[in-house]
């Protein structure tokens, strides 16, 4: 029971980080599109980080759903 609550809290935390990351990724992609800077490596790093967080969140969400469905 404790592990299920811990997994749920972790999923919510990663979900919040993913939502914030999506906003920052949108801003980074807007900056990339405007191409005002010579070096866009930080913007592309933000896009990569967002992709990683989305994949992590999806994995945690599916694991949480799977565990909750197996409990009943």
N, C-alpha and C positions, 0 to 999 in steps of 0.2 A: 504494500500500500504506500509506503514511504517512497519507494522508487518510482511509482506511478506519478505521485505528486511532484517529485523532483523532475521527472521527464516533462510533465505538463508545464511547470514553471520555466524550464529551459526552452521549451518550444515557444512559449509566449515571449520570452526575452529575445530569442533569435528573430521572432516575427517582428518585434518592435525595431530591432536593429536593421532588419531587412527593409522595413518601411522607410526608415530614415535614410538608408543607403540608396533606395530607389529615388528619393528626392535629390540626393547629392549626385547620383548618376545622371539624372535628367539635366541638372545644371552643368555637369561635366560634358555631356554630349552636346548641349547647346553651345558651350565654349569651343568644343572641337569643331562644330559646324561653322561658327563665326571665324575660326582660324585667326585669331588676333595675336597669338603667341607663337614664338619660334619653337618652343619645346612643349609638347603636349603629353609628355610621359606621365605626369601626375594624373591628368584627366583619364587617360587610358587605364591607369592602375585602379582608379576608382570604379571604372566600368567592370574590370576584372573582379574586383572585390565584391561588387554587387552580384555578379553572376555566381560567385562562390557562395555568398550568403543565401541566395535564392535556392540553390541546390541543397545546401545544408538545411534550410528551413523546410523544404519539401520532404527531405528524408526524415527529419524529426517529426513532422506532422503525420506522415504515413506510419511511422513507428508508434506514435502516440495513439492514433486511431486503431492500429492493429492490436495494441495491448488492451485498450478499452473494449474492443470487440471480443477479445478472448476471455475477458474477466466474467462475462455474463453467461 
